[in-house]
Amino acid sequence: MAFDSEEYLKTWRETGRFPKIHDEIADLVAQTYTTKPDEAILDFCGSIGILGQRIQDENKLRVVGAEWLQKSIDSGVAGGVTVRTKQIRVLPTDDSLAEFAAYISEENVSGIAARRCLSDVFGGTTEEKPWDEPDYDFATQWCAAVVDAGVREMWVQGRAWSPLATHPLPHTNSEIACLGTHFTVDERTKNCAYLKARPEPITLTHEQRRAIHDGVIQP
């Protein structure tokens, strides 16, 4: 079943059960979040919004969303999702990162949940950066912007690992490598990671990022 299938909404509406595909990251959020009553968690690339709805309902937290496709937002709303979601695609080629950071600040977002999301954000985002190379420069800019806006923790789940993968960010470690200048891993599960913002950003060489990507070192 596709990640944005309306069948997930139907099942949740009729039975109260959320999709099992979200169990790992949702459980990690529940175990680690430090969100205060006046703060929010952002469901980034939230699609129909059902992961954000789960985090909101199960933890009694305020959750907001950000999603590129308006049709996905509309499907979620029609299916009963109450998480308020902004339509935005964050790119390095326009003012969208500044708009995204302003949204985070306005909503007092302290944490970002990103499930199978960052590979699309950092995985070859300009014509100058081919799809066989992550856009580490933009990743650093993105991290600086969200930390400056108030984000102090993240939960990420990358693509499912495959020996045949050709995407430049094929798994969770590759996404951690993109975040490593500003975030450090505090907890790992099989496919997910919980990261905390560093007190101060660090510099990572391309070789160090590749070592994180390959699992040789931990950030």
FENSULDA-V633882 format. One record per helix or strand. SS is the DSSP state (a for helix, b for strand). FROM is the first residue (numbers start at 1). TO is the last residue. If there is no record, write none. Layout:
((SS FROM TO) (SS FROM TO))
//
This chain:
((a 6 15) (a 20 32) (b 40 44) (a 50 59) (b 62 67) (a 70 78) (b 84 87) (a 96 106) (b 109 115) (a 118 122) (a 136 148) (b 153 157) (a 172 179) (b 183 188) (b 192 197) (a 206 213))
//
